[in-house]
Amino acid sequence: MSHAAEWKVRLYLFEEDRTTKARLEVDTGTNKLTGHGTARCAPQDNDLPERAEPDMSVRGRG
């Protein structure tokens, strides 16, 4: 017996100075889950030039 479920997922990324913060929200329809994290650059890391935001659209195969 197979089962398919659809979950809504939202990923938020925040960059400030040399710190990146992320928040992930998952909605299963019956539960809502939230996770978060922080990443910092090492002092020896070089800054990269800014670039345009990538197209983050995702389409499922059906």
C-alpha positions in Angstrom: 0.0 0.0 0.0 1.5 3.3 -1.0 0.9 6.7 0.6 1.7 10.2 -0.6 1.7 13.3 1.5 2.2 17.0 0.6 4.0 19.2 3.1 4.5 22.9 2.8 8.1 24.1 3.5 9.4 27.6 3.8 13.0 28.5 4.1 14.1 32.0 5.1 17.7 33.1 4.8 19.1 36.3 6.4 22.6 37.6 5.8 24.2 40.4 7.8 27.9 41.2 8.1 29.6 37.8 8.3 26.7 35.9 9.7 24.0 33.9 8.0 20.8 32.9 9.8 18.2 30.4 8.5 14.7 29.6 9.6 12.8 26.6 8.2 9.0 26.1 8.7 7.3 22.8 7.8 3.5 22.5 7.8 2.4 18.8 7.6 -1.3 19.7 7.7 -1.6 18.4 11.2 1.7 19.7 12.7 3.8 22.8 12.3 7.5 22.5 12.9 10.1 25.3 13.0 13.9 25.0 13.0 16.7 27.6 13.0 20.4 27.9 12.7 23.3 30.3 12.5 26.5 30.2 10.6 29.5 32.5 10.8 32.5 33.0 8.6 35.9 32.1 9.8 38.2 35.1 10.3 40.4 33.9 7.4 37.5 33.6 4.9 37.3 36.2 2.2 34.1 38.0 1.3 32.7 37.1 -2.1 31.1 39.8 -4.4 27.3 39.9 -4.2 25.4 38.4 -7.0 21.8 38.3 -8.2 19.4 36.1 -6.2 19.0 32.7 -7.9 15.6 31.5 -9.1 14.6 29.2 -6.2 11.3 28.0 -7.7 10.9 24.3 -7.5 8.3 22.3 -9.4 7.4 18.8 -8.5 7.2 16.0 -11.0 3.9 14.4 -11.4 
